[in-house]
Every structure is written in C-alpha cells, then in structure tokens.
C-alpha cells in the first residue's frame, strides 16, 4: 500500500492534505477494524460551496466502501485553546478500515473530486481515531 501512496498522483503536502510521512504512518498503522476520521474544517472566503461539491462526491465514495458520516455540525466557539484557530465545521466519518480510507483517497474518482476540497478549505485538521478497548 505504501508503494501505491508514493507512486500515486496524490496531492500530498499542501495546507489541507497530509505530507508523505503522515500518509505513510497511516498506512503502516495497525488496521484492525473501523477508523473514525475527526475533521475540523475552516473554509476559504466563499469556499463552502466548493467544499459542499466535494463533500457530496466524497460521502458517496465513503458509502461505496462501507463507511458512513457519523456526525456533522457547526463549530460555534473555541472553549479551550487558541480562539484565533477557529473552525467552521466538524465532521466524524467512519471507515471500515484504514485501508478502505487509503484506497478511497488514492482512487482517480477521489483525486478528481479533491480539487473542490482544495478550493474550499483554508485549513483543516484530520485525526484518525480508533475505539478504546
């Protein structure tokens, strides 16, 4: 899988994508069941429309791989942390496995849709989460 990551035309290392080391660490992590991706999103001025176009396509791709959108909502205020690092939207997206996520974001279909994600986001944080034992 890591070789595919290195050879694919993935947009790694931008302000809204992982760098190669982060992506390789995800690929090398234990893949023992579902993973939930916590997404914190900050849109560019007027970028929410672009992101919504990406989101519609991405959710279809997630569902095609057995995943689902668990929760989405507005980020209304920073209670703890730097209030200047505010967010617009929070998403929780569950994938059946890390490999399902990696396969999706490596697909030509995703790479085509990703242009709208790049156009829409100013910044993001994505955290891969696993259930506690």
JOVENFEN-V945021 format. One record per run of one state. SS is the DSSP state (~ for helix, > for strand, _ for the rest). FROM is the first residue (numbers start at 0). TO is the last residue. If there is no record, write none. Layout:
<<SS | FROM | TO> <SS | FROM | TO>>
This chain:
<<_ | 0 | 0> <~ | 1 | 6> <_ | 7 | 18> <~ | 19 | 27> <_ | 28 | 33> <> | 34 | 42> <_ | 43 | 46> <~ | 47 | 63> <_ | 64 | 66> <> | 67 | 73> <_ | 74 | 87> <> | 88 | 94> <_ | 95 | 96> <~ | 97 | 104> <_ | 105 | 106> <~ | 107 | 119> <> | 120 | 128> <_ | 129 | 132>>
